[in-house]
Amino acid sequence: MSTTFKTSVNSSFDFEINDADISSLDALQISDSKFHILEQNKSYKAEIIKADFNKKAYEIKINNTPYTIDISDSLDLLIKDMGFAIGSAKQIDSVKAPMPGLILEINVKEKQEVKEDDSLLILEAMKMENMITSPRDGVIKSIFVKQGDAVDKNQLLIEFEA
């Protein structure tokens, strides 16, 4: 049984590729991220600039021209058709304390831009330091605690701009 992948290039050109297409590709790996490809008697230099394997998103250069590529398999398409696609969940606009504890350190300021998984603060609970990270990219709107504050479970700590 052949696996088919739906591919989108620069969010404007869509096509399908299958196992046979991939195995017939005449490509020679030069380094970890660079390849030499022959297609219809033409030579191409390919380089992977950025790869997010979990999101199946890639940035590549072919002969120094950049491309953004998104790949979906049959499971990804089924999940999207069912309405469970990544990004369809409600936007997280605040961070609450996951447990009671003591705020040891605050690593952000109001109006600061943060990326997903950036450290926001450190919460000490049960003699363990827990790093609370950003659930999404965004801008800090308000910080409701200060260093040394004792907090309860589900207490509002940080709010993001909409």
C-alpha positions in Angstrom: 0.0 0.0 0.0 1.4 3.3 -1.0 1.4 6.3 1.3 0.4 9.7 -0.2 1.4 13.0 1.2 -0.3 16.4 0.4 2.3 19.1 0.1 1.9 22.8 0.1 4.8 25.1 -1.1 4.7 28.7 0.0 1.0 28.3 0.8 0.2 28.7 -2.9 1.2 25.5 -4.8 -0.3 22.2 -3.7 0.5 18.8 -4.9 0.6 15.2 -3.9 3.7 13.0 -3.6 3.8 9.2 -2.8 6.4 6.6 -1.8 7.2 5.8 -5.4 8.0 9.5 -6.2 10.2 9.7 -3.1 12.1 6.5 -3.9 12.7 7.4 -7.5 14.2 10.8 -6.5 17.8 11.0 -7.7 19.3 12.8 -4.7 22.8 12.6 -3.1 23.2 13.8 0.4 26.3 16.0 0.7 26.0 17.0 4.4 23.4 16.9 7.1 21.3 19.5 5.4 22.6 19.8 1.8 21.7 17.6 -1.2 22.5 17.4 -4.9 19.4 16.5 -6.9 19.1 15.4 -10.6 15.7 15.8 -12.2 15.1 15.5 -16.0 18.8 16.0 -16.7 19.0 19.2 -14.6 21.1 19.6 -11.5 19.8 21.3 -8.4 21.4 22.3 -5.1 19.0 21.8 -2.1 19.5 22.8 1.5 17.2 22.4 4.5 17.3 25.7 6.4 14.8 24.9 9.1 12.9 21.7 10.0 10.0 21.2 12.4 9.5 17.4 12.2 6.5 17.4 14.6 4.6 20.1 12.6 5.9 18.7 9.3 7.0 22.2 8.3 10.2 22.9 6.5 12.1 25.8 5.1 14.4 24.9 2.2 16.5 26.5 -0.5 16.7 25.1 -4.1 19.4 26.8 -6.0 19.4 29.6 -3.4 15.6 30.3 -3.8 13.8 29.9 -0.4 10.6 27.8 -0.1 8.3 27.0 2.8 6.9 23.5 2.7 4.1 22.0 4.8 3.4 18.2 4.5 0.2 16.4 5.5 -0.4 12.6 5.6 -3.8 10.9 5.6 -4.0 11.1 9.4 -3.4 14.8 9.4 -6.1 15.3 6.8 -8.6 13.2 8.8 -7.9 15.2 11.9 -8.3 18.4 10.0 -11.6 17.2 8.4 -12.9 16.3 11.9 -12.2 19.9 13.1 -9.3 19.0 15.4 -6.5 20.7 13.5 -3.7 22.5 15.3 -4.7 26.0 15.8 -8.4 25.3 16.0 -8.3 25.1 19.8 -9.2 28.3 21.7 -6.5 30.8 22.1 -4.8 30.6 25.5 -4.9 34.1 27.0 -3.6 33.6 30.5 -1.4 31.4 32.7 -2.6 30.1 36.0 -0.7 28.4 38.8 -0.8 24.7 38.3 -0.4 24.1 42.1 0.0 26.2 45.3 3.5 27.5 45.8 5.9 30.4 46.1 7.0 32.7 43.2 10.8 32.5 43.2 11.6 34.4 40.0 9.7 36.3 37.2 11.5 36.2 33.9 9.3 38.6 31.9 7.9 42.1 31.9 4.7 43.6 30.8 4.6 44.4 27.0 7.5 41.9 26.4 7.2 39.6 23.4 7.6 35.9 24.2 7.8 32.7 22.1 6.1 29.4 22.9 8.1 27.5 25.6 10.0 30.7 26.8 10.4 30.7 30.6 7.9 33.0 32.3 8.5 32.4 35.9 9.7 29.9 38.5 7.2 28.5 41.0 8.5 26.6 44.1 6.1 23.9 45.2 6.8 21.0 47.6 10.5 22.0 47.7 10.8 21.7 43.9 11.4 24.5 41.4 8.9 24.4 38.5 9.6 26.5 35.4 6.3 27.8 34.1 6.7 28.3 30.3 4.7 30.3 27.8 1.9 28.2 26.1 2.1 30.3 22.9 3.8 33.2 21.1 2.5 36.5 22.3 2.9 39.7 24.2 2.6 39.9 28.0 -0.4 42.1 28.9 -0.3 41.9 32.8 1.6 40.2 35.5 -0.5 39.6 38.6 2.2 38.3 41.0 5.6 39.5 42.2 8.7 37.7 43.4 8.0 36.2 46.9 4.2 35.9 46.5 2.5 32.8 47.8 -0.1 31.6 45.2 -3.0 29.2 45.3 -3.8 26.6 42.6 -5.5 28.1 39.6 -4.6 31.7 40.7 -4.1 34.0 37.7 -0.4 34.7 37.2 0.1 36.2 33.7 -2.3 37.5 31.0 -1.5 37.8 27.3 -2.6 40.5 24.9 -5.4 39.3 22.6 
